[in-house]
Amino acid sequence: MSDSLVAKTKLGVLKGVTEGGIVAFRNVPYAAPPVGKLRFRRPEAPKPWSGERDATQHGPIPPQNRSRLAAAMGDFTRTQDEDCLTLTIWTPKPDGKRRPVLVWYHGGAFVSGAGSLDWYSGARLAEFGDVVVVGVNYRLGVLGFMHKPGVAEPNLSLRDQIAALEFVHANIDAFGGDPETITVAGQSAGGLSVLALLALPSARKLFKRAIIQSAPFGRPLRTLESCLEPALKMEEFLGIKSDAQWADAKVPDILAAQLKTMMHYAKFADVTPPFWPVADGELFGADLFQSALPGAVDRDIMIGYTKDESAAFFAKAQPVIDATDAQVEGRFRDFFGADARAAMAEYAIRTGSNTPVSLISAMVGDAALAAKSIGFCDALATIGKPAYAFRFDWAAPGNPFGACHCIELPFMFDSLPTYQAPMLEGGDKAGMTALAAQMRDTWAAFVRTGNPNGAHLPLWRRYDHAQRETMLFDVPSRLAADPAGRKIWRYWP
């Protein structure tokens, strides 16, 4: 086997496969399989292997139900198994060169997705950016976030992510990467994961830069006390009478009970799942927003969101389409109290529409994602560490999903051909291809230098209180001052 396809890690030798102009290593174990007695335990170190381990084929993805955003993003089918704590690594070459590294944490509300999906292929970033890209699989849903004393510790999924980062830091030189120039990046739940890594001193020492995309800042962490009720509901649906029975519960049964539990706790126009990161007092406290700020002081930060975040959740949601005025007002009351009607009137002006979908999509998108993303930029500017702020504005003409949650992903990865996504339908292919190349090169530039500016992008200045300058990715992309109108509008969640 040619040395150009071999990576000699501290655990053993891996054989990769060529993929275009790069080399890919798949199903790379960063922790022991969380099966049997390890099901609800913290990740343990994987066992070394002898000989040459085949890393040419995808391994299983974490057990999960169908994505809640399949209507916007499209769907995928992969083999699933609890033995899923693996990495996919794309590198120009597994040589002695020390290239910057991007570690990617996927989204999916901590209940769906995988870092090994073709959607998140790092092949073109690696090839055109001369960087190493790592996709992380981690436990999801009940298996990653259920907490019940005596059964499952809290935040096992986040501990998986930390273990993955530790493995990368210790072994990425075998893949042609530089362990001292690591960027952690994530979108949606993955963006929240990046905040958690910034908040934890032992984790943030392992990376130099961070990219936060559409992080759900506005969704508070669960408390330890609030975790017991959904765990007991799971046991009710599974027919579990004693803690010991959890070890024998079958994965399909767990997934079926998880779906029932999510439906049990579902509320009108609220997409927060019952299994979510927990303020455990060990990894982090209740205020992740404030806890993450110290981690940003000595790190380069890029942060952004999409223009129509919540359209992905509500554009095709019949209960929201058919919502009564009272239901819409009730959802606004959750955030604005007695000012709900006035806030609705303002949002009708902002969106140019007073339909339930437009009002709820805009307000919930702000409340859960956009508003506090901007607030985090404000906070970073206050402590003298201004970030590079962006908003993704491109949308296919007439597409009901607009510039929705997740729509920037096929552009930043330059992976458009891997998507069969309703959210992209009707877009101009030439313009989309050019925007994808621009964003790919921009992300690679930030990973390499901490500065996203490049030859094909307007000058991107850091965010400050005076101008709130934000890069708007579109055809064409442009830098805009305070594009969300934060100085204009009164009602901002």
DAWORA-V970047 format. One record per residue. N is the residue number from 0. RES is the residue in one letter. PHI is phi in whole degrees, 0 to 359 (none if undefined). Layout:
# DAWORA-V970047
n	res	phi
N	RES	PHI
N	RES	PHI
This chain:
# DAWORA-V970047
n	res	phi
0	M	none
1	S	298
2	D	300
3	S	291
4	L	246
5	V	242
6	A	240
7	K	258
8	T	275
9	K	289
10	L	263
11	G	156
12	V	267
13	L	243
14	K	253
15	G	262
16	V	219
17	T	287
18	E	218
19	G	66
20	G	264
21	I	229
22	V	242
23	A	248
24	F	240
25	R	244
26	N	57
27	V	273
28	P	284
29	Y	250
30	A	207
31	A	294
32	P	303
33	P	277
34	V	239
35	G	60
36	K	290
37	L	267
38	R	307
39	F	248
40	R	246
41	R	299
42	P	299
43	E	249
44	A	298
45	P	288
46	K	278
47	P	297
48	W	231
49	S	255
50	G	74
51	E	253
52	R	274
53	D	286
54	A	239
55	T	263
56	Q	242
57	H	296
58	G	265
59	P	293
60	I	265
61	P	299
62	P	303
63	Q	194
64	N	272
65	R	300
66	S	299
67	R	290
68	L	253
69	A	300
70	A	296
71	A	262
72	M	270
73	G	93
74	D	234
75	F	211
76	T	228
77	R	217
78	T	299
79	Q	245
80	D	194
81	E	296
82	D	283
83	C	226
84	L	279
85	T	224
86	L	241
87	T	244
88	I	235
89	W	248
90	T	218
91	P	303
92	K	188
93	P	280
94	D	245
95	G	274
96	K	288
97	R	259
98	R	268
99	P	300
100	V	235
101	L	247
102	V	255
103	W	254
104	Y	250
105	H	286
106	G	265
107	G	128
108	A	59
109	F	63
110	V	234
111	S	210
112	G	102
113	A	191
114	G	290
115	S	267
116	L	294
117	D	299
118	W	308
119	Y	255
120	S	301
121	G	270
122	A	301
123	R	283
124	L	299
125	A	294
126	E	290
127	F	275
128	G	259
129	D	53
130	V	232
131	V	258
132	V	243
133	V	234
134	G	259
135	V	250
136	N	265
137	Y	215
138	R	298
139	L	235
140	G	57
141	V	303
142	L	291
143	G	250
144	F	225
145	M	292
146	H	229
147	K	215
148	P	307
149	G	88
150	V	241
151	A	224
152	E	288
153	P	286
154	N	62
155	L	299
156	S	299
157	L	293
158	R	293
159	D	302
160	Q	296
161	I	294
162	A	299
163	A	297
164	L	295
165	E	296
166	F	298
167	V	299
168	H	300
169	A	277
170	N	234
171	I	292
172	D	298
173	A	291
174	F	252
175	G	84
176	G	251
177	D	255
178	P	293
179	E	266
180	T	229
181	I	258
182	T	250
183	V	264
184	A	217
185	G	195
186	Q	236
187	S	59
188	A	303
189	G	294
190	G	294
191	L	296
192	S	297
193	V	297
194	L	300
195	A	298
196	L	294
197	L	295
198	A	283
199	L	257
200	P	305
201	S	292
202	A	272
203	R	291
204	K	290
205	L	269
206	F	220
207	K	251
208	R	222
209	A	215
210	I	239
211	I	244
212	Q	242
213	S	49
214	A	286
215	P	281
216	F	307
217	G	281
218	R	259
219	P	293
220	L	294
221	R	286
222	T	270
223	L	301
224	E	293
225	S	285
226	C	284
227	L	293
228	E	300
229	P	294
230	A	294
231	L	292
232	K	295
233	M	301
234	E	297
235	E	298
236	F	292
237	L	273
238	G	74
239	I	277
240	K	251
241	S	217
242	D	304
243	A	297
244	Q	290
245	W	299
246	A	295
247	D	258
248	A	296
249	K	277
250	V	302
251	P	301
252	D	290
253	I	298
254	L	295
255	A	294
256	A	292
257	Q	298
258	L	297
259	K	297
260	T	294
261	M	298
262	M	293
263	H	298
264	Y	265
265	A	296
266	K	232
267	F	300
268	A	55
269	D	229
270	V	252
271	T	284
272	P	283
273	P	288
274	F	255
275	W	210
276	P	306
277	V	243
278	A	285
279	D	268
280	G	77
281	E	245
282	L	285
283	F	193
284	G	271
285	A	287
286	D	259
287	L	292
288	F	305
289	Q	289
290	S	294
291	A	282
292	L	300
293	P	300
294	G	290
295	A	271
296	V	299
297	D	253
298	R	230
299	D	281
300	I	233
301	M	235
302	I	216
303	G	194
304	Y	205
305	T	255
306	K	293
307	D	236
308	E	315
309	S	279
310	A	300
311	A	299
312	F	271
313	F	245
314	A	300
315	K	245
316	A	274
317	Q	300
318	P	300
319	V	280
320	I	303
321	D	264
322	A	297
323	T	278
324	D	301
325	A	294
326	Q	295
327	V	297
328	E	298
329	G	298
330	R	292
331	F	295
332	R	295
333	D	302
334	F	254
335	F	245
336	G	57
337	A	294
338	D	271
339	A	304
340	R	296
341	A	294
342	A	294
343	M	299
344	A	296
345	E	293
346	Y	294
347	A	296
348	I	290
349	R	299
350	T	267
351	G	73
352	S	204
353	N	239
354	T	288
355	P	304
356	V	296
357	S	293
358	L	293
359	I	290
360	S	300
361	A	294
362	M	290
363	V	293
364	G	300
365	D	294
366	A	297
367	A	274
368	L	230
369	A	291
370	A	300
371	K	279
372	S	297
373	I	295
374	G	299
375	F	292
376	C	298
377	D	299
378	A	295
379	L	295
380	A	296
381	T	296
382	I	271
383	G	79
384	K	231
385	P	297
386	A	266
387	Y	270
388	A	257
389	F	217
390	R	224
391	F	266
392	D	252
393	W	297
394	A	211
395	A	291
396	P	306
397	G	77
398	N	285
399	P	294
400	F	278
401	G	56
402	A	270
403	C	272
404	H	311
405	C	84
406	I	291
407	E	285
408	L	298
409	P	295
410	F	274
411	M	292
412	F	273
413	D	53
414	S	239
415	L	308
416	P	296
417	T	276
418	Y	257
419	Q	245
420	A	249
421	P	305
422	M	293
423	L	259
424	E	296
425	G	94
426	G	281
427	D	285
428	K	298
429	A	295
430	G	296
431	M	297
432	T	297
433	A	293
434	L	294
435	A	298
436	A	297
437	Q	297
438	M	290
439	R	305
440	D	292
441	T	292
442	W	297
443	A	296
444	A	297
445	F	295
446	V	298
447	R	285
448	T	233
449	G	83
450	N	232
451	P	279
452	N	292
453	G	203
454	A	295
455	H	255
456	L	228
457	P	302
458	L	305
459	W	254
460	R	267
461	R	293
462	Y	287
463	D	223
464	H	293
465	A	289
466	Q	253
467	R	51
468	E	292
469	T	223
470	M	282
471	L	259
472	F	277
473	D	197
474	V	242
475	P	270
476	S	282
477	R	206
478	L	267
479	A	232
480	A	271
481	D	45
482	P	295
483	A	277
484	G	70
485	R	299
486	K	281
487	I	261
488	W	273
489	R	274
490	Y	262
491	W	226
492	P	303
